[in-house]
Every structure is written in structure tokens, then in C-alpha cells.
């Protein structure tokens, strides 16, 4: 048997020959170059052929025998029978199934959704103004957190999150959102997605039904689907989530996920009567409501609508919030506010299910809130975003005419620009991408039979001075998609 290639150049620098021989034999066996049951030369013979010490061959043979790649017995040393060695020549069965892939739930999570790789582009939704972030104040809080750090901050975070952050956040929510909660009801998470995942796993069982808004937050569908829940779409009207009798009868939910204060992405606000009705119906059905209050801090005018959480005593509501929009997404910190009846058990179960970190960042954020930097930043950004939205509205009406229909501007960082049915939003979004805009098609957030046609225009990262230029590019994209100048006046319907 010709085995000179086992030590043929090039040889890895500074690697002992016995190691090189072992690695090359192993690769040849696993790739199928040395087929199963192939008898190898005796150690003395192979050493003479390769011009190396016999102990070098013995080392390689013994190591490969120990790993199960070779079999040694009184008849000599041969290649072992390995199950489906990669690259080996294997007979193909006509009934052989496809190679292993992701689970069906994971595959469903890969459904097409708006691209998230263009966050620096004008009109990208959900992106805050990074340039206005209070770097100096935040850096000072981080430096203090590191200076005072102990082993607790370097290890996993405390159950529920850093106590100082939970206390500071409870006080903030009481003054800003009117939530009468204490620190023991707060669970710090690594963002909204992690909070939704915990709710899916700890408040529902595999196979239970969860309601999501249609159109709605795509990442919520992914979180619930991967947790093994049956996702049921419920339509949204001018007053928010609008379940009908058939939804309650044929798809009774264990969980309901909703964005009542600023529906994502349409921007509609759930009316107070519907809030009370949803709470009462959910309580009677033994259903948990997950209230995602993702951007209520940025109201355009007046206070935010009252949260579902705490609206009625005993409401089965879990309140979810995030710092991704108010500070920056990379911070990866969010929170859940839990009813007192389940808070202790939920937090204990969450600690068993996952291990939280970011102890330094949590301590710094508590300091940032406690020193008043957070509320000052919110006030400053609220005024900035309101001015930015006003400039965008004026530029859009100047470009497309006074009949243009816009919605969703009561809060948050985006507007919806409605389009007529004969001007598909997907085509406009594609043309917009070609001219450097991060516009998203509203229809991408909806599932049949609901049909939406509009554009989601984020303005958080769009300076007032750049508004007119961005709108001019958007107008060009609309004209290109419609094969000529036109005013894209559509009806607000989903």
C-alpha cells in the first residue's frame, strides 16, 4: 500500500511528525480515502517506509484505535466501520429522506420579513437618533459602575435583575406611566424578544393558542412560533385589536399579544372601552394579555393612554417595555412588569430557564435613571422627534399633495404613508432601496386575508436638514414604481 503521502510536504510548522501522521491518517479515514476494513501496514513496516521512528507510528495508531477510527487485533490494524463517514462513497437509497434541517417551527421563523440590515438609511423604522445619545452622562455612569463593581456584577445577574435597577425603574414607571408597582414585580430581560419568549414558555403550554395583531410585530410571531404555540392572527381596526366572536369561539387564546398604545405598525390607538372589554373577556377566559408598550415615551402631544396593566384590579396583564428605542438597541435591556400574584414564581422560573447577564450595564442604567439623565433625555428626544415628524409631514404633503393620507404619528418614531391599490407598496419599497432609503412595505407586516398597502417611514434617524432630500428620493421611487408622476393617495385600510 502506497502511504508516502502521509508525510508528504508541506508539513505544518512546529508540529511534531507523530501529530502530523495522526492527523493525516484520521482525515483520510473520515473522508473515505482509506475505506472501511482497509488493512494498514504493521507499525515497523510503515516506519521504515516513511523513514521515521516506530514510536511515531505507534502513537498515531494507538490514538486512532482509542478514538474508534482503527481496529487492532491479532490479524493486524485495519480501518473501522464508521457510520456514514462524511465524504465516503455511500450507496444512495431511493427511499432515503432529506438531510436533517431546522425544525418546522424554526423554518417557519425564517419567513421573509423586512430587511434589518439598513438601519443607517433614511426612513428605516424603529431606529433612534444615535447622534443625540448622551454619551458623556452614560460613560460616567458606566465608569462608576465599573469602579464599584464586585463579583456579583461580573457573574450572572441577580434573579429578576439588579435590585437598584428594578427599584429605579419602578419609580420611573410610577411617575411616567402611572403604574403603581414595586421592584419585586419587575423582571429585567435582554430585550423585548427575550421577554416575549419567557411569556410564551412560562404562561402557556406547547400547542396553546396565542393571538397576535394582523398586521403586527413580526418578531412576536417568531418568538411564539418557536416556543411551540399556535399563532392566530386577529385583525386590527381604527380602535386597535378587534377580535370577533369567531376568534373567541374557534381560537380561544391562552395568550394575547397587543400594542394598544401605538399599534405596530399602523399606529392606531386602542380605545378605552375596548381596553376594558378585552381585559374583562381575557379574565373570564383565563387568558394572559402581554402588553407591549414599546414607544409610549414619545407621545406627540399629551400623556400616553392608560396602560392595560393596572387599568382594573386583578387584570391578567403582563406589561413589556424596552430601552432599545429610548436609548439604543445594542444595550439589549428590556423588562416585564408582572402582577403580584405571579411575580415571585415567574421570576424564579425565569431564573431556572435562563441566565441573565449585563450586571455592569444594569447598574449603570440604574445610576442613569436615578440621577435624572434618563427623564431629561426622554424630554429632549420627545421635542426633537416631534419637530422631525412635523418637518416630514410638511415635506411629504409638499411633494405628493395635500390629499396624501398619513397615520401613526401619535407616538413613536414612524409614520404610515398609505398607497392606492394600483401602486403596490412592495414595488415602491424596492425602488426606494435602490435610491438608498430604508422604507418598508406595510404589506410585509400582514398575513392573508388582511391586505395592507402603504409605506412605513421611520424618522428617528432623519435630521430635519435631510428631510427634503430624502422625500425627493422617495417621490422618485414612487414615480419609478408607477411608471410616471402621480399622487399616491390611498385609503387607510388593513
C-alpha positions as MATLAB code, in Angstrom:
seq = 'XXXXXXXXXXXXXXXXXXXXXXXXXXXXXXXXXXXXXXXXXXXXXXXXXXXXXXXXXXXXXXXXXXXXXXXXXXXXXXXXXXXXXXXXXXXXXXXXXXXXXXXXXXXXXXXXXXXXXXXXXXXXXXXXXXXXXXXXXXXXXXXXXXXXXXXXXXXXXXXXXXXXXXXXXXXXXXXXXXXXXXXXXXXXXXXXXXXXXXXXXXXXXXXXXXXXXXXXXXXXXXXXXXXXXXXXXXXXXXXXXXXXXXXXXXXXXXXXXXXXXXXXXXXXXXXXXXXXXXXXXXXXXXXXXXXXXXXXXXXXXXXXXXXXXXXXXXXXXXXXXXXXXXXXXXXXXXXXXXXXXXXXXXXXXXXXXXXXXXXXXXXXXXXXXXXXXXXXXXXXXXXXXXXXXXXXXXXXXXXXXXXXXXXXXXXXXXXXXXXXXXXXXXXXXXXXXXXXXXXXXXXXXXXXXXXXXXXXXXXXXXXXXXXXXXXXXXXXXXXXXXXXXXXXXXXXXX';
ca = [
       0.000    0.000    0.000;
       1.381    3.374   -1.051;
       1.264    5.650    2.008;
       4.124    8.045    1.243;
       1.608   10.902    1.075;
       1.056   10.676    4.821;
       4.181   12.739    5.478;
       4.497   14.455    2.103;
       5.246   18.187    2.120;
       4.130   20.699    3.090;
       4.380   19.808    6.757;
       2.828   22.191    9.319;
       5.475   24.296   11.004;
       6.423   23.343   14.566;
       4.016   20.345   14.596;
       5.635   17.028   15.663;
       5.698   14.329   12.993;
       3.735   11.911   15.130;
       0.951   14.520   15.321;
       1.080   15.126   11.568;
       0.860   11.386   10.882;
      -2.096   11.019   13.242;
      -3.996   13.956   11.718;
      -3.456   12.837    8.123;
      -4.477    9.266    8.866;
      -7.563   10.487   10.688;
      -8.568   12.800    7.832;
      -8.087   10.005    5.299;
     -10.296    7.655    7.316;
     -13.078   10.157    7.937;
     -13.113   11.352    4.315;
     -13.286    7.807    2.949;
      -9.873    7.927    1.256;
      -8.991    4.913    3.389;
     -12.077    2.714    3.103;
     -13.509    0.622    5.929;
     -11.684   -2.680    6.551;
      -8.556   -1.447    4.753;
      -5.594   -3.194    6.416;
      -2.763   -0.858    7.336;
       0.926   -1.841    7.310;
       2.492   -3.039   10.527;
       3.973   -0.227   12.580;
       7.560   -1.351   11.927;
       6.943   -1.576    8.181;
       5.236    1.844    7.906;
       8.011    3.450    9.974;
      10.623    2.067    7.578;
       8.641    3.223    4.530;
       8.258    6.781    5.873;
      11.736    6.935    7.377;
      10.524    7.725   10.878;
      10.762    6.136   14.309;
       8.419    3.238   15.023;
       7.168    5.013   18.166;
       5.821    7.788   15.930;
       3.640    5.258   14.087;
       2.613    3.550   17.309;
       1.442    6.891   18.740;
      -0.770    7.565   15.706;
      -2.183    4.025   15.595;
      -2.922    3.883   19.323;
      -4.633    7.276   19.302;
      -6.839    6.313   16.347;
      -7.717    2.973   17.957;
      -8.738    4.818   21.116;
     -10.975    7.113   19.033;
     -12.578    4.178   17.203;
     -11.147    5.037   13.782;
      -8.938    1.933   13.713;
      -9.398   -1.610   14.980;
      -6.385   -3.603   16.212;
      -6.492   -7.375   16.763;
      -4.301  -10.413   16.259;
      -4.723  -10.058   12.491;
      -3.244   -6.537   12.448;
      -4.609   -2.985   12.216;
      -7.488   -2.055    9.899;
      -9.858    0.861    9.297;
     -13.021    0.627   11.400;
     -16.551    0.576   10.041;
     -17.782    4.113   10.638;
     -21.446    5.087   10.211;
     -21.882    7.274    7.121;
     -18.413    8.771    7.166;
     -18.583   12.254    5.594;
     -17.287   12.208    2.038;
     -17.155    8.400    1.919;
     -18.644    6.684   -1.040;
     -22.078    5.522    0.110;
     -24.835    3.787   -1.822;
     -27.806    6.111   -2.224;
     -31.178    4.703   -1.287;
     -34.158    5.887   -3.314;
     -36.171    5.992   -0.096;
     -33.547    7.942    1.810;
     -35.033   11.096    3.338;
     -33.620   14.606    3.116;
     -30.692   15.613    5.326;
     -31.554   16.940    8.783;
     -32.707   20.572    8.770;
     -34.123   23.045   11.242;
     -37.376   22.107   12.919;
     -40.611   23.085   11.207;
     -41.116   25.848   13.780;
     -37.628   27.216   13.136;
     -38.150   27.027    9.374;
     -41.386   28.984    9.709;
     -39.469   31.646   11.615;
     -37.341   32.183    8.520;
     -40.265   33.523    6.521;
     -39.424   36.637    4.630;
     -39.604   39.847    6.607;
     -38.449   43.425    6.114;
     -34.679   43.644    5.955;
     -32.946   44.757    9.136;
     -29.528   45.478    7.622;
     -30.222   49.063    6.541;
     -30.629   50.801    9.890;
     -28.439   53.729    8.882;
     -30.611   54.568    5.866;
     -33.220   57.364    5.936;
     -36.741   56.154    6.774;
     -35.556   52.945    8.498;
     -38.296   52.271   11.111;
     -37.575   51.869   14.806;
     -34.113   53.444   14.755;
     -33.458   56.190   17.340;
     -31.229   59.199   16.818;
     -27.836   57.785   17.762;
     -26.183   61.169   17.354;
     -28.273   62.645   20.177;
     -27.387   59.951   22.691;
     -25.960   61.452   25.939;
     -22.599   59.732   25.659;
     -20.878   61.761   28.367;
     -23.507   61.083   31.036;
     -23.761   57.407   30.093;
     -19.986   56.978   30.084;
     -19.777   58.497   33.549;
     -22.417   56.056   34.829;
     -20.540   53.135   33.269;
     -17.274   54.265   34.840;
     -18.907   54.470   38.276;
     -20.454   51.028   37.763;
     -17.065   49.542   36.886;
     -15.334   51.328   39.746;
     -17.794   49.927   42.264;
     -18.170   46.515   40.591;
     -17.886   43.391   42.680;
     -18.155   39.712   41.947;
     -21.943   39.956   41.666;
     -21.722   42.312   38.699;
     -19.155   40.099   36.962;
     -21.223   36.955   37.372;
     -24.770   36.228   36.311;
     -27.232   38.977   37.158;
     -29.366   38.596   40.262;
     -32.723   36.869   39.871;
     -35.049   39.409   38.342;
     -32.228   41.828   37.590;
     -30.046   44.217   39.540;
     -32.016   45.390   42.614;
     -31.026   49.016   42.100;
     -32.282   48.992   38.504;
     -35.565   47.355   39.462;
     -36.141   49.986   42.166;
     -35.227   52.899   39.873;
     -37.409   51.555   37.080;
     -40.403   51.010   39.382;
     -40.192   54.652   40.471;
     -39.865   55.810   36.858;
     -42.892   53.807   35.679;
     -44.941   55.170   38.549;
     -44.241   58.774   37.613;
     -44.289   58.431   33.813;
     -46.866   55.695   33.135;
     -48.861   55.786   36.359;
     -48.096   52.144   37.194;
     -48.322   51.511   40.930;
     -45.724   48.741   41.073;
     -42.806   47.832   43.281;
     -39.402   46.426   42.437;
     -40.463   42.852   43.238;
     -42.850   42.922   40.259;
     -40.103   43.773   37.763;
     -38.040   41.327   35.746;
     -35.141   42.722   33.708;
     -34.737   40.956   30.351;
     -32.282   41.133   27.473;
     -34.807   42.973   25.301;
     -38.449   42.653   24.258;
     -37.849   39.450   22.299;
     -36.460   37.703   25.361;
     -39.458   38.901   27.389;
     -41.914   37.536   24.834;
     -40.079   34.225   24.811;
     -40.357   33.964   28.594;
     -44.087   34.757   28.472;
     -44.595   32.075   25.821;
     -42.753   29.443   27.840;
     -43.952   30.321   31.342;
     -47.555   31.427   30.755;
     -48.574   28.876   28.111;
     -48.038   25.231   27.239;
     -46.853   23.759   23.967;
     -49.718   23.802   21.469;
     -51.696   26.572   23.198;
     -53.070   29.379   21.051;
     -51.659   32.894   21.078;
     -53.311   35.855   19.384;
     -51.173   38.366   17.540;
     -52.192   41.541   15.749;
     -52.596   41.484   11.970;
     -50.749   43.490   10.726;
     -48.352   43.284   13.591;
     -44.908   42.869   15.081;
     -43.195   40.119   13.084;
     -40.671   39.205   15.765;
     -43.519   38.323   18.145;
     -44.793   35.719   15.684;
     -41.306   34.222   15.570;
     -40.932   34.087   19.365;
     -44.308   32.430   19.872;
     -43.904   30.028   16.976;
     -40.501   28.840   18.163;
     -41.995   28.268   21.624;
     -44.451   25.808   20.067;
     -47.581   27.952   20.323;
     -50.298   28.075   17.684;
     -50.281   31.617   16.317;
     -53.696   33.041   15.398;
     -53.948   36.369   13.587;
     -56.556   38.860   14.757;
     -57.407   41.867   12.640;
     -56.832   45.475   13.688;
     -59.292   48.293   13.033;
     -59.313   52.019   13.865;
     -59.626   51.224   17.600;
     -56.849   48.628   17.753;
     -57.065   44.863   18.184;
     -60.558   43.798   17.073;
     -61.339   40.151   17.926;
     -64.710   38.865   16.804;
     -66.996   36.201   18.214;
     -65.459   33.610   15.861;
     -61.977   34.326   17.220;
     -63.093   33.653   20.797;
     -65.173   30.607   19.824;
     -62.894   28.819   17.366;
     -59.464   30.001   18.558;
     -59.684   30.515   22.336;
     -56.358   32.052   23.382;
     -54.045   31.321   26.242;
     -52.038   34.451   25.395;
     -52.907   37.710   23.630;
     -50.066   39.930   22.473;
     -51.058   43.524   21.717;
     -49.600   47.020   21.303;
     -52.600   49.084   22.485;
     -50.996   52.496   22.986;
     -49.488   52.679   19.491;
     -50.301   49.638   17.379;
     -47.295   48.404   15.449;
     -47.035   49.249   12.619;
     -50.329   51.026   11.817;
     -50.052   53.433   14.783;
     -53.702   53.067   15.815;
     -54.625   53.533   19.473;
     -56.928   51.132   21.297;
     -59.993   52.933   22.624;
     -60.713   52.891   26.341;
     -63.993   50.895   26.003;
     -62.157   48.247   24.009;
     -59.403   48.096   26.621;
     -61.927   47.379   29.363;
     -63.740   44.825   27.184;
     -60.505   43.000   26.335;
     -59.442   42.836   29.986;
     -62.827   41.509   31.111;
     -63.044   38.895   28.360;
     -59.474   37.729   28.946;
     -60.016   37.416   32.698;
     -63.177   35.367   32.167;
     -61.387   33.062   29.710;
     -58.274   32.571   31.860;
     -56.183   34.331   29.213;
     -52.990   36.315   29.725;
     -52.511   39.604   27.880;
     -48.954   40.632   27.003;
     -48.976   44.424   26.580;
     -46.026   45.671   24.541;
     -45.658   49.377   25.366;
     -42.637   49.825   23.130;
     -42.678   53.600   22.474;
     -45.215   55.353   24.708;
     -42.439   57.680   25.961;
     -42.518   59.529   22.644;
     -46.050   60.896   22.534;
     -46.606   63.707   20.053;
     -49.000   65.593   22.313;
     -50.486   64.958   25.733;
     -49.998   61.992   28.053;
     -49.959   58.419   26.812;
     -53.218   56.439   27.025;
     -53.552   54.437   30.244;
     -51.797   51.092   30.159;
     -53.843   47.901   30.245;
     -51.689   46.887   33.202;
     -53.341   48.219   36.341;
     -56.388   49.552   34.500;
     -58.543   47.154   36.516;
     -57.755   45.255   39.732;
     -56.830   41.654   39.059;
     -56.266   42.182   35.330;
     -54.354   39.283   33.779;
     -51.848   41.552   32.063;
     -48.056   41.428   31.762;
     -46.512   44.743   30.735;
     -43.415   44.692   28.486;
     -41.073   47.632   27.925;
     -37.698   48.222   26.325;
     -34.786   50.659   26.289;
     -33.993   49.924   22.635;
     -35.986   52.901   21.317;
     -35.345   55.335   24.157;
     -31.582   54.704   24.454;
     -30.020   52.376   21.880;
     -30.806   48.852   20.577;
     -27.367   47.429   21.346;
     -27.944   47.917   25.076;
     -30.191   44.799   24.923;
     -32.148   45.596   28.055;
     -35.897   45.425   28.489;
     -38.268   44.494   31.269;
     -41.515   42.822   32.229;
     -43.901   44.153   34.863;
     -45.756   41.242   36.445;
     -48.935   41.046   38.538;
     -48.138   40.469   42.208;
     -49.967   37.128   42.123;
     -47.400   35.552   39.788;
     -44.315   37.780   40.112;
     -42.285   35.659   42.534;
     -42.992   32.354   40.783;
     -42.432   33.836   37.309;
     -39.092   35.362   38.277;
     -37.970   32.143   39.956;
     -38.923   30.088   36.879;
     -37.222   32.606   34.574;
     -34.008   32.245   36.574;
     -34.170   28.471   36.072;
     -34.858   28.839   32.344;
     -32.094   31.321   31.510;
     -29.082   33.082   32.952;
     -29.135   36.866   32.801;
     -26.014   38.983   32.464;
     -25.048   42.601   31.813;
     -24.617   43.298   35.511;
     -22.425   46.335   34.859;
     -24.840   47.816   32.317;
     -27.784   47.231   34.642;
     -26.009   49.019   37.493;
     -25.055   51.889   35.149;
     -28.637   52.211   33.895;
     -29.943   52.382   37.458;
     -27.499   55.223   38.104;
     -28.503   56.893   34.812;
     -32.180   56.831   35.813;
     -31.562   57.800   39.429;
     -29.526   60.884   38.517;
     -32.314   62.166   36.250;
     -30.382   61.670   32.995;
     -32.996   59.320   31.571;
     -36.025   61.579   32.019;
     -34.013   64.556   30.722;
     -33.042   62.554   27.646;
     -36.657   61.496   27.056;
     -37.908   65.078   27.206;
     -35.228   66.301   24.844;
     -35.831   63.479   22.349;
     -39.607   63.887   22.538;
     -39.268   67.500   21.402;
     -36.740   66.568   18.726;
     -38.852   63.755   17.293;
     -41.985   65.912   17.285;
     -40.166   68.599   15.278;
     -38.760   65.942   12.951;
     -42.181   64.424   12.340;
     -43.690   67.851   11.625;
     -40.945   68.554    9.079;
     -41.528   65.174    7.446;
     -45.286   65.668    7.224;
     -44.804   69.091    5.609;
     -42.291   67.754    3.091;
     -44.480   64.774    2.158;
     -47.521   66.983    1.565;
     -45.428   69.405   -0.451;
     -44.154   66.549   -2.624;
     -47.324   64.484   -3.002;
     -50.160   66.935   -2.446;
     -52.499   67.784    0.430;
     -54.633   64.691   -0.149;
     -51.863   62.331    0.938;
     -53.051   60.110    3.807;
     -50.664   59.686    6.742;
     -51.259   57.933   10.060;
     -49.437   56.548   13.058;
     -47.896   59.795   14.234;
     -49.451   59.983   17.692;
     -46.313   58.465   19.189;
     -43.180   56.591   18.326;
     -40.647   57.015   15.551;
     -42.550   56.251   12.347;
     -45.423   57.292   10.090;
     -47.523   55.209    7.726;
     -48.000   56.606    4.234;
     -50.984   54.907    2.611;
     -50.920   53.978   -1.081;
     -53.662   53.179   -3.624;
     -54.164   49.513   -4.528;
     -52.823   50.022   -8.052;
     -49.451   51.123   -6.611;
     -48.044   48.078   -4.734;
     -46.045   49.030   -1.675;
     -43.524   46.236   -2.264;
     -42.597   47.705   -5.644;
     -42.191   51.181   -4.137;
     -40.067   49.829   -1.267;
     -37.809   48.019   -3.726;
     -37.310   51.165   -5.774;
     -36.714   53.151   -2.589;
     -33.975   50.719   -1.555;
     -32.255   51.315   -4.884;
     -32.007   55.037   -4.116;
     -30.695   54.484   -0.592;
     -33.847   54.582    1.531;
     -34.814   52.182    4.316;
     -38.566   52.286    3.617;
     -40.549   49.154    4.483;
     -43.691   47.884    2.819;
     -46.669   47.845    5.175;
     -47.989   44.689    3.497;
     -44.960   42.759    4.792;
     -46.387   43.021    8.316;
     -49.757   41.495    7.377;
     -50.936   37.961    6.660;
     -53.867   36.897    4.455;
     -56.721   37.587    4.321;
     -55.720   41.018    5.628;
     -54.352   43.271    2.903;
     -52.470   46.485    3.591;
     -50.840   48.837    1.130;
     -48.590   51.568    2.408;
     -45.095   52.538    3.457;
     -43.638   52.552    6.974;
     -41.429   55.639    7.209;
     -39.113   55.877   10.193;
     -37.883   59.349   11.066;
     -35.937   58.750   14.274;
     -32.565   58.810   12.487;
     -33.526   61.508    9.947;
     -32.258   65.017   10.687;
     -34.573   67.889    9.737;
     -31.967   69.143    7.284;
     -32.047   65.841    5.406;
     -35.839   65.507    5.251;
     -36.433   67.292    1.929;
     -33.701   65.352    0.139;
     -34.996   62.025    1.451;
     -38.570   62.877    0.438;
     -37.366   63.861   -3.042;
     -35.781   60.403   -3.403;
     -38.971   58.795   -2.127;
     -41.000   60.698   -4.712;
     -38.650   59.454   -7.426;
     -39.122   55.866   -6.183;
     -42.919   56.268   -6.277;
     -42.774   57.646   -9.819;
     -40.468   54.861  -10.962;
     -42.758   52.206   -9.448;
     -45.846   53.780  -11.044;
     -44.151   54.466  -14.405;
     -44.790   58.192  -14.211;
     -45.685   61.135  -11.979;
     -48.680   60.589   -9.765;
     -50.021   61.485   -6.343;
     -50.074   58.330   -4.186;
     -53.364   58.902   -2.395;
     -54.657   55.694   -0.841;
     -57.207   54.617    1.747;
     -56.212   53.719    5.297;
     -57.440   50.161    5.471;
     -55.972   46.857    6.597;
];
